[in-house]
């Protein structure tokens, strides 16, 4: 797979997609460091797995609303400047996290970086789309996601080692350092994106209604949300399961390393295949595979076998993560991406929120292993929804 990616980007070495791939890798390293220790960091304040789930759900609601609130800013502003400013504010926030011991300041910072995240992901995603030809959207998304997921192979191992050896606070310093590197490279690359609309859509409620009244957009949104619903299990609840089973923080790093390996091996391959043959089949196979493996986990008691099955389920995620976003871009008209890409990204929050809130409520009444039954059921529903999508084939587009 690595050879395939090298061949594809060899001719693009000095293009913006290649530069954005490197920037995405570096910034994603900071996200991977944070994601590795975030659940444990929350638990250090709350000391309760259910409270961790509910607080994460509340932050998700804030993120959801932010995507719609910032539509006018995204439509009219230079996306390159937005991306730069959010990286700078991330650096400051991570440093404050590292030195903070106060719960209320932690809460304020958590809300702030949640809002920043919506601006960062929306601006970066549109920059990538604006620098991609129509026939190469899924391929470029595959390259970008492959590079970002390399970070999720390396990041958890590094963060797990730093956290277990020096403490969680040093992980935040590491996050700030890598965001700084990403900001410097982005500024040196002189990547701008001032495309947009002269008249911004400022009515938040109208934007919400307009987005969801189109059935194709609503279905693409739901399937994209399914990807993030699954990640709620993997990045919030499984690390806490690892800690409570007696394994150390380093094992969280090992597990998240394993989760990312199938993503970097297969995401580009599946993305390119989807561009040539269509998205429907790859959506169906991906969701069905994850559903089956989650169901098997419900009947397994050995933690090492459970972790191995979840790593195997990442093959299904490799079929879905870049292709759901590429499919959404493919069904949009040209100017619609500035108005609707931000709302589409609320699928991240909607999926996360549903996963976190349902799981947190379930844990009040039932043992942890019932989470696998819950998430397996969700994945099966998304498998059924995959039959309803339009089978877009990019290779036929002019």
Helices and strands as residue ranges (DSSP letters): H 2-10, H 16-46, H 49-69, H 71-76, H 79-99, H 103-130, G 134-136, H 137-166, H 168-189, H 204-212, H 215-232, I 233-237, H 238-244, H 249-277, H 280-298, H 303-330, H 336-344, H 346-365, H 370-385, G 386-388, G 394-396
